């Protein structure tokens, strides 16, 4: 695509990562058309001139007309927790939603497609979350489009749903519960890096037909992460109490559909395994310097 400015169709633009991706696309000079579900238009406030189209990735009808005239599609929609009462299951959102967008992109004549997956996605994964993310990736690979897949670890930044939640908990609770051993490792990555990669990818033919692990340079356990966040909010010592997985599993099976219950059986499966990857191919392909150390990055967003 050279230095040509593209018109980019974005799904999931109202979310934490989506807003950052839109900002990065506009900074690169691209025009953005955003698929927005009714009632969430206000979440795009402050992002400037963004074309808004009402629709839903779960409704195939009309999607190709929505995408028509765009040069690239970026599909960011995903859920971390199912809400069957709202028809928001992993199967429907990750698999059917992705298939709808892919079919519509092909129908609309769009060649370039960039997909948001997740670190840990692989064949034979234990969690339904990762299984359905893998099924979505397989649909992308067989679509005939010029695709790029990103698999981020936990993404952090201003307004995220994870580091910010830990900080809130650490400010409020004298003792912090840790589910299981807390020794599984993760590699949090700054949202700006993820967004910049999405924005750059559509001009880079070398990223076509490639999937990238997107991770920070520091692999930390949950115990270490709590200490890092604690230091950022002024807690010199974080006192922790372990909740055994054996005790949480039956509770999660019984209560995970209640609003406010902290964890689902599927999330417990993911908590038991490392969520790490090799960030070097991603960093070198996109010409990024390694991100700031995790402690510095977290201190910056919580300052």
C-alpha positions as CSV (number, residue, x, y, z in Angstrom):
1,X,0.0,0.0,0.0
2,X,3.1,2.2,0.1
3,X,2.5,5.6,1.7
4,X,-1.1,5.7,0.4
5,X,-3.6,6.7,3.1
6,X,-6.2,3.9,3.7
7,X,-9.8,3.9,4.7
8,X,-9.9,1.4,7.6
9,X,-13.0,-0.4,8.9
10,X,-12.6,-1.1,12.6
11,X,-14.7,-3.4,14.8
12,X,-14.5,-3.1,18.6
13,X,-13.3,0.5,18.4
14,X,-15.2,1.6,21.5
15,X,-13.2,-0.7,23.8
16,X,-10.0,0.2,25.6
17,X,-7.7,-1.2,22.9
18,X,-10.0,-0.1,20.1
19,X,-9.8,3.6,21.1
20,X,-6.0,3.4,21.1
21,X,-5.9,1.7,17.7
22,X,-8.2,4.4,16.2
23,X,-5.9,7.1,17.6
24,X,-2.8,5.4,16.1
25,X,-4.5,5.0,12.7
26,X,-5.5,8.7,12.6
27,X,-2.0,9.7,13.7
28,X,-0.7,7.7,10.6
29,X,-3.1,9.7,8.4
30,X,-5.7,6.9,7.8
31,X,-9.4,7.5,7.7
32,X,-11.4,5.4,10.2
33,X,-14.9,3.9,9.8
34,X,-16.0,2.3,13.0
35,X,-18.8,-0.3,13.5
36,X,-20.7,0.8,16.6
37,X,-23.4,-1.0,18.5
38,X,-26.4,1.2,19.3
39,X,-25.9,3.0,22.6
40,X,-22.1,2.9,22.6
41,X,-21.5,5.9,20.3
42,X,-20.5,8.0,23.3
43,X,-17.5,5.7,23.9
44,X,-15.9,7.3,20.7
45,X,-16.1,10.8,22.1
46,X,-12.8,12.7,21.9
47,X,-11.4,10.6,19.0
48,X,-12.0,13.3,16.4
49,X,-13.3,12.7,12.9
50,X,-14.3,9.0,12.9
51,X,-17.0,7.7,10.6
52,X,-19.6,5.8,12.7
53,X,-21.7,3.0,11.3
54,X,-24.3,1.3,13.5
55,X,-24.1,-2.5,13.4
56,X,-23.1,-5.7,15.1
57,X,-20.5,-8.3,14.1
58,X,-23.1,-11.0,15.1
59,X,-25.5,-9.7,12.4
60,X,-24.2,-10.7,9.0
61,X,-26.8,-8.8,7.0
62,X,-25.6,-5.4,5.8
63,X,-22.0,-5.9,7.0
64,X,-20.6,-6.0,3.4
65,X,-22.3,-2.7,2.6
66,X,-20.8,-1.3,5.9
67,X,-17.3,-2.3,4.8
68,X,-17.7,-1.3,1.1
69,X,-15.3,1.3,0.0
70,X,-12.7,0.5,2.7
71,X,-9.1,-0.7,2.0
72,X,-8.5,-2.7,5.2
73,X,-10.5,-4.3,8.0
74,X,-9.3,-4.5,11.6
75,X,-11.3,-6.9,13.7
76,X,-10.8,-6.3,17.5
77,X,-14.1,-7.6,18.9
78,X,-13.7,-10.2,21.7
79,X,-15.0,-11.0,25.2
80,X,-13.1,-12.4,28.2
81,X,-16.3,-13.5,30.0
82,X,-19.5,-15.1,28.5
83,X,-22.9,-13.6,29.1
84,X,-25.3,-16.3,27.7
85,X,-28.4,-14.3,28.6
86,X,-27.2,-11.6,26.1
87,X,-26.2,-14.3,23.5
88,X,-22.6,-13.3,24.1
89,X,-20.8,-16.6,24.1
90,X,-17.2,-17.3,23.1
91,X,-18.5,-19.4,20.1
92,X,-20.8,-16.6,18.9
93,X,-18.5,-13.6,19.4
94,X,-15.1,-15.1,18.6
95,X,-16.0,-17.6,15.9
96,X,-19.3,-16.5,14.3
97,X,-18.5,-12.8,14.7
98,X,-15.1,-13.3,13.0
99,X,-16.6,-15.4,10.2
100,X,-19.2,-12.7,9.5
101,X,-16.6,-10.0,9.3
102,X,-14.3,-12.2,7.0
103,X,-17.2,-13.1,4.7
104,X,-18.3,-9.4,4.5
105,X,-14.7,-8.3,3.8
106,X,-14.4,-10.8,0.9
107,X,-17.8,-9.7,-0.4
108,X,-16.9,-6.0,-0.2
109,X,-13.6,-6.7,-2.1
110,X,-11.3,-5.7,0.8
111,X,-7.9,-7.4,0.5
112,X,-6.2,-6.5,3.8
113,X,-7.3,-7.9,7.1
114,X,-5.8,-7.5,10.6
115,X,-7.0,-9.7,13.5
116,X,-6.9,-9.4,17.3
117,X,-6.3,-12.8,18.9
118,X,-4.7,-13.6,22.3
119,X,-1.4,-15.0,23.6
120,X,-1.9,-18.6,24.5
121,X,-4.2,-19.3,21.6
122,X,-3.2,-22.7,20.1
123,X,-4.6,-26.0,19.0
124,X,-5.5,-28.2,22.0
125,X,-5.8,-25.3,24.4
126,X,-7.7,-26.1,27.7
127,X,-9.8,-23.0,28.0
128,X,-12.9,-22.3,25.8
129,X,-11.6,-18.7,25.4
130,X,-8.4,-19.9,23.7
131,X,-10.2,-22.7,21.8
132,X,-12.6,-20.3,20.2
133,X,-9.8,-17.7,19.5
134,X,-7.9,-20.5,17.7
135,X,-11.1,-21.4,15.7
136,X,-11.3,-17.7,14.7
137,X,-7.6,-17.7,13.6
138,X,-8.2,-20.8,11.5
139,X,-11.1,-19.0,9.7
140,X,-8.8,-16.0,9.1
141,X,-6.0,-18.2,7.7
142,X,-8.4,-19.9,5.3
143,X,-10.2,-16.7,4.2
144,X,-8.0,-15.9,1.1
145,X,-7.4,-12.4,2.5
146,X,-4.0,-10.8,3.1
147,X,-4.1,-11.3,6.9
148,X,-2.0,-10.4,9.9
149,X,-2.8,-11.8,13.4
150,X,-1.7,-10.3,16.7
151,X,-1.7,-12.3,19.9
152,X,-1.2,-9.9,22.8
153,X,-0.6,-10.8,26.5
154,X,-2.4,-8.7,29.1
155,X,-2.6,-5.2,27.7
156,X,-2.2,-2.3,30.1
157,X,-2.6,1.5,29.9
158,X,-4.8,4.4,31.2
159,X,-8.3,3.0,31.6
160,X,-7.5,-0.7,31.3
161,X,-9.5,-3.3,33.0
162,X,-6.7,-5.2,34.8
163,X,-3.8,-3.2,36.2
164,X,-6.3,-0.4,37.2
165,X,-8.5,-3.0,38.9
166,X,-5.5,-4.4,40.8
167,X,-4.5,-0.9,41.9
168,X,-8.0,-0.2,43.1
169,X,-8.0,-3.5,45.1
170,X,-4.6,-2.7,46.6
171,X,-5.7,0.8,47.7
172,X,-8.8,-0.7,49.4
173,X,-7.9,-4.0,50.9
174,X,-5.3,-4.6,53.7
175,X,-4.9,-8.2,52.5
176,X,-5.1,-9.2,48.8
177,X,-6.5,-12.6,47.8
178,X,-4.5,-14.6,45.3
179,X,-6.2,-17.5,43.5
180,X,-3.9,-20.6,43.4
181,X,-0.2,-20.4,43.8
182,X,0.1,-17.0,41.9
183,X,3.2,-18.4,40.2
184,X,2.0,-18.6,36.6
185,X,3.8,-15.9,34.5
186,X,2.4,-13.3,32.2
187,X,4.1,-10.6,30.1
188,X,2.0,-7.4,30.2
189,X,2.4,-5.1,27.2
190,X,1.6,-1.4,26.9
191,X,-1.4,-0.5,24.8
192,X,0.4,2.1,22.8
193,X,2.7,-0.6,21.4
194,X,-0.2,-2.8,20.4
195,X,-2.1,0.1,18.8
196,X,1.0,1.3,16.8
197,X,1.6,-2.2,15.5
198,X,-2.0,-2.4,14.2
199,X,-1.7,1.0,12.5
200,X,1.7,0.2,10.9
201,X,0.7,-3.3,9.7
202,X,-1.5,-2.3,6.9
203,X,1.4,-0.6,5.1
204,X,3.8,-3.5,5.6
205,X,3.5,-6.3,3.1
206,X,6.1,-8.2,5.2
207,X,3.5,-8.7,7.9
208,X,1.0,-10.5,5.7
209,X,0.3,-14.2,6.4
210,X,2.1,-13.8,9.8
211,X,0.9,-14.2,13.4
212,X,2.8,-12.3,16.1
213,X,3.1,-12.9,19.8
214,X,2.8,-9.4,21.4
215,X,4.3,-9.3,24.8
216,X,6.3,-7.1,27.1
217,X,9.9,-7.8,28.0
218,X,9.2,-8.7,31.6
219,X,7.7,-12.1,32.4
220,X,6.3,-11.8,36.0
221,X,4.2,-14.0,38.3
222,X,1.0,-12.7,39.7
223,X,2.7,-12.4,43.1
224,X,5.4,-10.2,41.5
225,X,2.9,-8.1,39.6
226,X,0.9,-7.4,42.8
227,X,4.2,-6.1,44.4
228,X,4.9,-3.9,41.4
229,X,1.4,-2.4,41.4
230,X,1.6,-2.1,45.2
231,X,4.8,-0.1,44.9
232,X,3.2,2.2,42.3
233,X,0.3,3.0,44.6
234,X,2.5,3.5,47.7
235,X,2.1,0.1,49.4
236,X,5.6,-0.8,50.7
237,X,4.5,-4.4,51.5
238,X,1.6,-6.2,49.9
239,X,0.1,-8.8,52.2
240,X,-1.4,-11.7,50.3
241,X,-3.6,-14.7,51.2
242,X,-3.8,-17.7,48.9
243,X,-7.2,-19.1,47.9
244,X,-6.7,-22.8,46.8
245,X,-7.8,-23.6,43.3
246,X,-9.5,-26.7,44.7
247,X,-11.8,-24.5,46.8
248,X,-12.4,-22.0,43.9
249,X,-13.4,-24.5,41.2
250,X,-16.8,-25.6,42.7
251,X,-17.6,-22.1,43.8
252,X,-16.8,-20.8,40.3
253,X,-19.0,-23.5,38.7
254,X,-21.9,-22.5,41.0
255,X,-21.6,-18.7,41.1
256,X,-19.7,-17.5,38.0
257,X,-22.9,-16.2,36.4
258,X,-23.6,-13.8,39.3
259,X,-22.5,-10.2,38.5
260,X,-19.5,-9.4,40.6
261,X,-18.3,-12.9,41.1
262,X,-14.6,-12.5,40.3
263,X,-13.7,-15.5,38.2
264,X,-15.2,-18.1,35.8
265,X,-14.2,-21.8,35.5
266,X,-12.7,-20.9,32.1
267,X,-10.6,-18.2,33.7
268,X,-9.4,-20.6,36.4
269,X,-8.0,-22.9,33.7
270,X,-6.1,-19.9,32.2
271,X,-4.8,-18.9,35.6
272,X,-3.0,-22.2,35.9
273,X,-0.8,-21.7,32.9
274,X,1.9,-19.3,31.8
275,X,0.8,-16.5,29.4
276,X,4.2,-15.8,27.9
277,X,5.7,-15.6,24.4
278,X,8.8,-14.5,22.4
279,X,8.4,-10.8,21.7
280,X,11.6,-10.5,19.6
281,X,10.0,-11.3,16.1
282,X,7.3,-8.7,16.8
283,X,9.6,-6.0,18.0
284,X,12.1,-6.5,15.2
285,X,9.5,-6.7,12.4
286,X,7.9,-3.4,13.4
287,X,11.1,-1.7,14.3
288,X,10.1,-1.1,17.9
289,X,12.6,-0.6,20.8
290,X,11.9,-2.9,23.8
291,X,9.1,-1.2,25.9
292,X,10.0,0.4,29.2
293,X,10.5,-2.0,32.2
294,X,7.1,-3.1,33.5
295,X,7.5,-1.4,36.9
296,X,8.2,2.0,35.1
297,X,5.2,1.5,32.7
298,X,2.8,0.7,35.6
299,X,4.1,3.6,37.7
300,X,3.5,5.9,34.7
301,X,-0.1,5.0,34.2
302,X,-0.9,5.0,38.0
303,X,0.9,8.2,38.8
